[in-house]
Amino acid sequence: MDIKKQDIIVCGFALFAIFFGAGNLIFPPYLGVISGNQWWLASLAFTLSDPFFPILGVIVTLSLGGKANDLGKRVHPYFASLLSAVAILLIGPFFSVPRTGATTHEIFVQSFFPASPQWITSLFFFGLTAYIAINPNQVIDAIGKYLTPVLLMILAFVCGAALLNPPGPMIDPQVPNLFSFSFKEGYQTMDALGAALMAGIVISDLARRGYTDKNTQIKAGIQVGLLAFGLLAIVYIALTYAGATVSSFFTPEDNHTLILIEMVHKILGPIGKFALGLTVALACLTTSIGLTSICGNFFYSLFNQRISYKILILITVTIEFTISLIGVNAIIHIAVPVLSAIYPIMMVLILFSIFDQKIYYDATYIGAVAGAGTIGILQSINLFGQMLGHHFLQPIADWTYHLPLHQFGFEWLLPAIITSVIFTLIQAHLHSRMKKRSTS
């Protein structure tokens, strides 16, 4: 079957819309502020983290079979299921969805009603999320259909105005190790955690359009992924540049949402600020409903339908409502150590899965995950300790930041390769001994 350009365009824009949640808006402008006249370096690092790894994850998972559990199954099927569950919890009720409620309050509600408390916004926001997730209707589809073009139009005006009439001069970078910092800031989008899940959505959509042959699905999926990658990269680069034009007005300690709001206000004025706030609020709502539904369906299947879907949705939104009350910056702050632990594991699985057909032993994957996971967990424990005012594993964690490629945020890669080789040699040796015994 021939691959139609129209199908690639439609699916590519759909994948872009799925990955481009409203929460993703707040990170590139912040990077622009802290990077200033080196915005291009921060943008490159962020783009490598997201969308490169998430889109690569989608393509790799397509080649493995297209199911969420396919990524990591060669470590162990139970490990793959656990990884999927953790990823869905993180992009659902623990971090991403609560952030949508908090973002709606800080970008839209608080901008026009400063005295309005967070809990009122969250109660309405997550009440609506629960109602629509339990009783799906066409309203959310209509909003989603027109929302992305409107949001992109506003962003185009913002970035175009910043290019033609910058609000201020670009200053020198305000943080050390800019590339590594920007790369790890991309973790906060959590898009790589949802890559395997998004692959299943792409497969289903392509099959619905008549692409039932696996090889054709992979070829079409690659084209869909490349289009989504290009769109995401353009938006992130443009927003980082726009943030750099207001770098003289803010510091790294400023709130992410405040930077976005004031950036738009300085560039487009009050009308632009209102339009952005309203659009972001609707985008946050669609993201919240979509991810909450996905989470409910996942655990509904996991528990073999022993717990009703409605109960699972109510539990999920209760968690989301509660966490949203701490605010966007607090959610980002708490997410850092958790994402530091899981992201290296996810990225090494994506990288090694590129060569899946060439990797003979499952131990190769186990070693890679063990190496990357050890570095990530050490850094995570240290970061948690710093949050609590302690210095758990400080010397060891500091050592990990001096490993090769640390300046690019890849300090976990060499340990992953070394442990992968060691585990491979051990399994090859055991396999050889067993083979000799069977022939003797």
C-alpha positions in Angstrom: 0.0 0.0 0.0 1.3 3.4 -0.9 1.8 5.9 1.9 -0.4 9.0 1.3 1.1 12.4 2.2 -2.3 13.6 3.5 -2.3 10.7 6.1 1.3 11.6 7.2 0.4 15.3 7.6 -2.8 14.5 9.6 -1.1 11.9 11.8 2.0 14.1 12.2 0.0 17.0 13.4 -2.0 14.8 15.7 1.2 13.4 17.3 2.5 16.9 17.6 -0.7 18.0 19.4 -0.5 15.0 21.8 3.1 15.7 22.8 2.6 19.5 22.9 0.7 19.9 26.1 0.2 23.4 27.4 2.7 22.6 30.3 5.5 22.3 27.7 5.0 26.0 27.0 6.6 27.2 30.2 10.0 25.6 29.8 11.5 27.0 26.6 10.9 30.7 27.6 12.5 30.0 31.0 15.5 28.5 29.2 15.7 31.6 27.0 15.8 33.8 30.1 18.6 31.8 31.8 20.6 31.4 28.6 20.3 34.9 27.2 22.7 35.4 24.3 23.5 31.7 24.2 19.8 30.8 23.7 20.8 28.7 20.7 22.9 26.3 22.9 20.1 25.9 25.4 17.6 25.3 22.6 19.8 22.7 21.0 20.2 20.8 24.3 16.5 21.0 25.1 15.6 19.8 21.6 17.9 16.8 22.0 16.0 15.9 25.2 12.6 16.7 23.8 11.5 16.1 21.1 14.4 14.0 19.9 14.2 11.2 22.5 10.3 11.1 22.7 10.0 10.8 18.9 12.8 8.3 18.7 11.0 6.4 21.4 7.8 6.3 19.3 9.7 5.1 16.2 11.6 2.5 18.2 8.5 1.2 19.9 6.7 0.9 16.5 9.6 -1.3 15.3 9.3 -3.5 18.4 5.6 -4.1 18.0 3.8 -0.9 18.9 2.6 -1.8 22.4 3.5 0.2 25.5 5.0 -2.9 27.2 7.3 -3.6 24.2 9.9 -1.1 25.5 11.7 -2.9 28.2 10.3 -6.4 27.7 13.7 -7.9 27.0 14.8 -6.9 30.5 11.7 -8.8 31.8 8.0 -8.7 31.0 7.2 -7.7 34.6 9.9 -4.9 34.4 8.2 -3.6 31.2 4.8 -3.6 32.9 6.2 -1.8 36.0 8.0 0.7 33.8 4.7 1.4 31.9 2.8 1.8 35.2 5.4 4.2 36.7 5.5 6.2 33.5 1.7 6.5 33.3 1.5 7.6 37.0 4.2 10.3 36.4 2.6 11.7 33.3 -0.8 11.3 34.9 -1.8 11.9 38.5 1.5 12.6 40.0 3.1 15.3 38.0 1.9 16.3 34.5 -1.8 16.5 35.1 -1.6 18.3 38.5 0.7 20.8 36.7 -2.1 21.5 34.1 -4.4 22.6 36.9 -1.8 24.7 38.6 -0.7 26.2 35.2 -4.3 27.1 34.4 -4.6 29.0 37.7 -1.2 30.8 37.5 -1.4 31.7 33.8 -5.1 32.4 33.3 -7.1 32.8 36.5 -4.4 34.5 38.7 -3.5 36.9 36.0 -6.9 38.5 36.1 -8.1 37.5 39.6 -5.0 37.7 41.8 -6.8 37.1 45.0 -8.5 33.9 43.7 -7.2 30.8 45.7 -5.7 27.8 43.9 -8.2 25.4 45.4 -11.2 27.0 43.7 -9.6 26.8 40.3 -8.4 23.2 40.9 -11.8 22.1 42.2 -13.6 23.4 39.1 -10.8 22.2 36.8 -10.6 18.7 38.1 -14.3 18.4 38.6 -14.8 19.1 34.9 -11.9 16.7 34.1 -13.7 13.9 36.1 -17.1 14.6 34.6 -15.9 14.5 31.0 -13.5 11.6 31.5 -16.4 9.6 33.0 -18.9 10.9 30.4 -17.0 11.5 27.2 -18.7 13.6 24.6 -17.9 15.5 21.5 -17.2 18.9 23.2 -13.7 18.0 24.1 -13.0 16.7 20.6 -14.3 20.0 19.1 -12.1 22.0 21.5 -9.0 19.9 20.7 -9.6 20.2 17.0 -9.4 24.0 16.9 -7.2 24.5 19.9 -3.8 23.6 18.5 -4.1 26.0 15.4 -5.2 28.9 17.7 -2.4 28.3 20.1 0.2 28.1 17.3 -1.1 31.3 15.8 -0.7 33.1 19.2 2.8 31.7 19.5 3.7 32.7 16.0 2.6 36.3 16.8 4.7 36.3 20.0 7.8 34.9 18.4 7.5 37.1 15.3 7.1 40.2 17.3 10.1 39.2 19.5 12.1 38.8 16.4 11.1 42.2 14.8 11.0 44.2 18.0 12.9 42.6 20.9 11.6 43.9 24.3 15.2 44.1 25.7 18.8 43.1 25.2 20.0 39.5 25.6 22.3 39.1 28.6 25.0 36.5 29.4 23.9 33.0 30.6 22.8 33.0 34.3 23.6 29.4 35.1 26.7 27.2 34.8 26.8 24.1 32.6 24.1 25.5 30.4 24.0 22.6 27.9 23.6 19.9 30.7 21.1 22.1 32.6 19.0 22.7 29.5 19.1 19.0 28.5 17.8 17.9 31.9 15.2 20.7 31.8 13.7 18.7 29.0 13.0 15.8 31.4 10.2 18.0 32.9 8.1 17.7 29.8 8.0 13.9 30.6 7.3 13.3 26.9 9.8 10.4 26.7 7.9 8.6 29.4 4.8 8.6 27.3 6.6 7.7 24.0 5.8 3.9 24.1 2.2 4.7 24.8 2.0 7.3 22.0 3.4 4.6 19.6 0.3 2.5 20.3 -1.9 5.5 19.4 0.0 6.0 16.1 -0.3 2.3 15.2 -4.0 2.4 15.9 -4.5 5.5 13.8 -2.4 4.1 10.9 -4.3 0.8 11.0 -7.6 2.7 10.9 -6.4 4.4 7.7 -5.7 1.0 6.1 -1.9 0.6 6.9 -2.1 -2.9 8.2 1.3 -4.2 7.0 4.0 -4.0 9.7 6.7 -2.7 7.4 4.4 -0.1 5.9 3.3 1.0 9.4 7.0 1.5 10.4 7.8 3.5 7.3 4.7 5.6 7.8 5.4 5.9 11.5 8.9 7.2 10.8 7.5 9.9 8.5 4.8 10.9 11.1 7.5 11.1 13.8 9.8 13.2 11.7 7.0 15.7 10.9 6.0 15.9 14.6 9.7 16.3 15.5 10.1 19.2 13.1 7.0 21.0 14.4 8.0 20.6 18.0 11.6 21.7 17.4 10.5 24.8 15.6 8.1 25.8 18.4 10.6 25.1 21.2 13.4 27.0 19.4 11.2 30.0 18.7 10.0 30.1 22.3 13.5 29.9 23.6 14.5 32.8 21.4 11.5 34.8 22.6 12.5 34.1 26.2 16.0 35.3 25.5 14.7 38.7 24.4 13.3 39.3 27.9 16.3 37.8 29.7 17.3 41.2 31.2 14.0 41.4 33.0 14.1 38.0 34.9 16.3 35.7 37.0 16.5 31.9 37.3 14.6 32.2 40.6 11.5 33.6 38.9 8.5 31.4 38.4 8.2 29.6 35.1 4.6 30.6 34.5 5.4 34.3 35.5 8.1 34.4 32.8 5.7 33.1 30.1 2.9 35.5 31.1 5.1 38.6 31.3 7.0 37.7 28.2 3.7 37.6 26.2 2.5 40.8 27.9 5.7 42.7 27.0 5.6 41.5 23.4 1.8 41.6 22.6 0.3 43.6 25.5 -2.9 42.8 27.5 -4.8 41.3 24.6 -2.1 38.8 23.8 -1.9 38.0 27.5 -5.6 37.2 27.7 -5.7 35.2 24.5 -2.7 33.1 25.7 -4.3 32.6 29.1 -7.6 31.4 27.7 -6.0 29.1 25.1 -3.6 27.6 27.6 -6.5 27.0 30.0 -8.4 25.0 27.4 -5.3 23.2 26.3 -4.6 22.2 29.9 -8.1 20.9 30.2 -7.8 18.7 27.1 -4.5 17.4 28.3 -5.9 16.7 31.8 -8.9 14.8 30.4 -6.9 12.8 27.9 -4.2 11.7 30.4 -6.7 11.0 33.2 -8.7 8.8 30.8 -5.5 7.0 29.7 -4.5 6.4 33.3 -8.0 5.1 34.2 -8.1 2.7 31.3 -4.6 1.4 32.0 -5.4 0.5 35.6 -8.8 -0.8 34.6 -7.1 -3.3 32.4 -4.3 -4.0 34.8 -6.7 -4.9 37.6 -8.7 -7.1 35.2 -11.8 -4.8 35.5 -12.1 -5.7 39.2 -12.2 -2.0 40.1 -14.7 0.1 38.1 -13.4 2.7 35.6 -15.5 5.4 37.4 -13.9 4.7 40.8 -10.4 4.7 39.2 -11.1 8.1 37.6 -12.4 9.6 40.9 -9.2 8.3 42.7 -7.0 9.7 39.9 -8.6 13.2 39.9 -8.5 13.3 43.7 -4.7 12.8 43.6 -4.4 15.3 40.8 -6.5 17.9 42.7 -4.4 17.5 45.9 -1.0 17.8 44.2 -2.0 20.7 42.1 -2.5 22.8 45.2 1.3 23.1 45.8 1.7 25.1 42.6 3.7 24.8 39.3 7.2 25.5 40.6 6.8 23.2 43.6 5.6 20.4 41.3 8.6 21.0 39.0 11.0 21.0 42.0 9.6 17.7 43.4 9.7 16.1 40.0 13.4 16.7 39.5 14.8 13.9 41.6 12.1 11.4 40.4 12.8 12.2 36.7 16.5 12.0 37.4 16.1 8.4 38.4 13.8 7.2 35.6 14.8 9.2 32.6 18.3 7.6 32.1 16.6 4.2 32.2 14.1 5.2 29.6 16.6 6.8 27.3 19.1 3.9 27.4 16.2 1.5 26.6 15.3 3.7 23.6 18.9 3.9 22.4 19.6 0.1 22.8 16.3 -0.8 21.2 17.5 0.8 17.9 19.8 -2.2 17.6 17.3 -4.7 19.0 17.6 -7.2 16.1 21.4 -7.1 16.5 21.4 -7.7 20.2 21.5 -11.5 20.9 21.3 -11.6 24.7 18.7 -10.1 27.0 21.5 -9.6 29.5 22.7 -6.8 27.2 19.6 -4.8 28.1 19.7 -5.8 31.7 23.3 -4.5 32.1 22.4 -1.3 30.3 19.5 -0.6 32.5 21.5 -1.5 35.6 24.3 0.9 34.7 22.1 3.9 33.7 19.7 3.2 36.5 22.5 3.2 39.1 23.7 6.6 38.1 20.2 8.0 37.9 19.2 6.6 41.3 22.4 7.9 43.0 21.7 11.4 41.7 18.1 11.1 42.6 18.8 10.1 46.2 21.3 13.0 46.5 18.7 15.4 45.1 16.1 14.2 47.6 18.6 14.6 50.4 19.3 18.2 49.3 15.6 19.0 49.4 15.5 17.7 53.0 18.6 19.5 54.0 20.8 16.4 54.1 23.7 15.1 52.0 22.8 11.5 51.3 25.5 9.9 49.0 26.9 13.4 48.3 30.5 12.3 47.5 29.4 9.5 45.2 26.7 11.7 43.5 29.3 14.4 42.9 31.6 11.8 41.3 28.9 10.9 38.8 28.8 14.5 37.6 32.5 14.2 36.6 31.9 11.1 34.4 32.6 11.4 30.6 29.8 13.3 28.7 28.5 14.9 32.0 28.7 18.3 30.3 26.0 17.1 27.9 23.8 15.4 30.5 24.9 11.9 29.4 27.0 10.9 32.4 24.9 7.7 32.6 25.8 6.5 29.1 29.4 5.1 29.6 28.4 3.2 32.8 25.5 1.8 30.9 27.7 0.6 28.0 30.3 -0.9 30.4 27.8 -2.9 32.5 26.0 -3.9 29.3 29.3 -5.4 28.0 30.0 -7.1 31.3 26.5 -8.7 31.5 26.7 -9.7 27.9 30.1 -11.5 28.4 28.7 -13.3 31.5 25.6 -14.6 29.7 27.7 -15.5 26.6 30.1 -17.5 28.9 27.2 -19.3 30.6 25.5 -20.0 27.3 28.8 -21.5 26.0 29.2 -23.7 29.0 25.6 -24.9 28.8 26.1 -25.7 25.1 29.3 -27.7 25.8 27.5 -29.7 28.4 24.5 -30.5 26.1 26.9 -31.8 23.4 29.1 -33.8 25.7 
